[in-house]
Amino acid sequence: MPDNSLFVAGLTGVTAIAASSLASWLTSRGNARAARVQVDATTEAQRREGTRQTRRAAYLNLIEQAQVVADGLRGVDGLSITECETALAAHRDRHQQLRRAVTLVDLEGPSTVQVAASNLLIMSGTLATALAAMAENADRENRREFQETLRAYIRLITPLVDAAAAALNER
């Protein structure tokens, strides 16, 4: 019989090389897949954080504009008709700034914040109507209606802040 030890040694060497190559190939595939998963996870986390920061800036701007509207109207009740007309013109400017901020929030979402922002904008328009009525006739009824509308507007700021905070805390 011929000596099979050389054949067995060769076969063992080829098997070892094949097994090593297969293990290396499988390991590199696993590492590439793990790296791809890590890159995808990092990209998604960065996208979520970018969205969060954009929303945060839009919400903060809207809340600031809403407060500017409220602050600009707090002392209107005791004004004369001429002063009410001046206050109305200033309110219309603030209302336009509020409208721009609401439009930005409409782009950023989500719907709970959009609804709260829209309610605030509608009430700001109602404030303009009540202030215009007061500028025409500053009687007790118009002043009372304006004050009630202003209080309703101010009450709408809290739901907006709450909706914005909830939206920023979503995952």
ABEGO torsion letter per residue (X at the ends): XBBAAAAAAAAAAAAAAAAAAAAAAAAAAAAAAAAAAAAAAAAAAAAAAAAAAAAAAAAAAAAAAAAAAAAAAAAAAABBAAAAAAAAAAAAAAAAAAAAAAAAAAAAOBAAAAAAAAAAAAAAAAAAAAAAAAAABABAAAAAAAAAAAAAAAAAAAAAAAAAAAAAABX
